[in-house]
Amino acid sequence: MAWLEDGGLNANIHWAQQTSICPLPVSSPDFVGRVENLDEDLGTLVGKLFPDQRYDKPATRERDRQQAASKLHAYYDEDLMRRVFALYGMDFEELGYDGALPSQ
């Protein structure tokens, strides 16, 4: 986290704020899908792009999943959430993410 705070944020696009790498204003598209909702959001996107086609939800690969949600409290505390929000606040605000650490 200290490395990101000291300028590493833009050293690799994987760390960059999503709003800074979006090729158009986040408010422009009528739908923004999220990786964490991929199963549902992909169906919505496919329906918008191909309204006359039937969408069959793809099989989800369970192998090699990281189970990040179950590990959240092992790594994040209120101080770290504050620091993350300081770096990625624009993403939280413009993309509608909650800036609070969810309860266990």
C-alpha positions as CSV (number, residue, x, y, z in Angstrom):
1,M,0.0,0.0,0.0
2,A,2.8,2.4,0.8
3,W,4.3,1.7,-2.6
4,L,1.0,2.7,-4.3
5,E,0.8,5.8,-2.1
6,D,4.4,6.8,-3.0
7,G,3.6,6.9,-6.8
8,G,3.4,3.2,-7.7
9,L,-0.3,3.7,-8.6
10,N,0.6,4.5,-12.2
11,A,3.5,2.2,-12.6
12,N,1.3,-0.6,-13.9
13,I,-2.1,-0.3,-15.4
14,H,-3.4,-3.1,-13.1
15,W,-3.1,-0.6,-10.2
16,A,-4.5,2.4,-12.0
17,Q,-7.8,3.9,-11.1
18,Q,-10.5,2.5,-13.4
19,T,-11.9,6.0,-14.0
20,S,-8.5,7.2,-15.2
21,I,-8.1,4.5,-17.9
22,C,-11.7,4.5,-19.1
23,P,-11.7,5.8,-22.7
24,L,-14.8,7.9,-22.1
25,P,-16.6,9.4,-19.2
26,V,-18.1,6.8,-16.8
27,S,-21.4,8.5,-17.1
28,S,-21.6,8.0,-20.9
29,P,-22.5,4.3,-21.3
30,D,-26.0,3.2,-20.3
31,F,-24.5,0.1,-18.6
32,V,-21.3,-0.7,-16.8
33,G,-20.7,-4.3,-16.0
34,R,-18.6,-5.4,-13.1
35,V,-16.3,-8.4,-12.8
36,E,-17.7,-9.3,-9.4
37,N,-21.2,-9.5,-11.0
38,L,-19.9,-11.1,-14.2
39,D,-22.5,-13.9,-14.4
40,E,-25.5,-11.4,-14.3
41,D,-23.8,-8.5,-16.0
42,L,-22.6,-10.5,-19.0
43,G,-26.2,-11.5,-19.6
44,T,-27.4,-7.9,-19.5
45,L,-24.6,-6.8,-21.8
46,V,-25.2,-9.6,-24.3
47,G,-29.0,-8.8,-24.2
48,K,-28.2,-5.1,-25.0
49,L,-25.8,-6.0,-27.9
50,F,-27.8,-8.9,-29.4
51,P,-31.5,-8.4,-28.3
52,D,-32.7,-11.0,-30.8
53,Q,-30.4,-13.8,-29.5
54,R,-30.9,-16.2,-26.7
55,Y,-28.3,-16.0,-24.0
56,D,-27.2,-19.1,-22.2
57,K,-25.2,-18.4,-19.1
58,P,-21.8,-19.9,-19.5
59,A,-20.5,-22.6,-17.2
60,T,-18.5,-21.0,-14.3
61,R,-15.1,-22.4,-13.6
62,E,-14.7,-23.0,-9.9
63,R,-11.1,-24.3,-10.0
64,D,-8.4,-21.7,-9.2
65,R,-10.9,-19.1,-7.7
66,Q,-9.3,-17.0,-5.0
67,Q,-12.3,-16.7,-2.7
68,A,-11.4,-13.0,-2.2
69,A,-14.6,-12.1,-0.4
70,S,-14.0,-14.6,2.3
71,K,-10.5,-13.3,2.9
72,L,-11.5,-9.6,3.1
73,H,-11.3,-9.2,6.8
74,A,-8.0,-11.0,7.1
75,Y,-6.4,-8.3,5.1
76,Y,-8.5,-5.1,5.4
77,D,-9.2,-3.0,8.5
78,E,-10.7,0.4,8.8
79,D,-7.3,2.2,8.3
80,L,-6.5,0.2,5.2
81,M,-9.9,0.9,3.8
82,R,-9.4,4.7,4.4
83,R,-6.0,4.5,2.6
84,V,-7.6,2.6,-0.3
85,F,-10.4,5.1,-0.5
86,A,-7.9,8.0,-0.6
87,L,-6.3,6.5,-3.7
88,Y,-9.3,5.1,-5.4
89,G,-12.0,7.5,-4.2
90,M,-13.0,8.6,-7.7
91,D,-13.6,5.0,-8.6
92,F,-15.7,4.5,-5.5
93,E,-17.8,7.6,-6.2
94,E,-18.2,7.4,-10.0
95,L,-18.6,3.6,-10.2
96,G,-20.9,3.4,-7.2
97,Y,-18.8,1.3,-4.9
98,D,-19.4,1.4,-1.2
99,G,-16.4,2.9,0.6
100,A,-17.2,1.0,3.9
101,L,-15.7,-2.3,5.0
102,P,-18.6,-4.7,5.0
103,S,-19.4,-6.5,8.3
104,Q,-18.4,-10.1,8.7
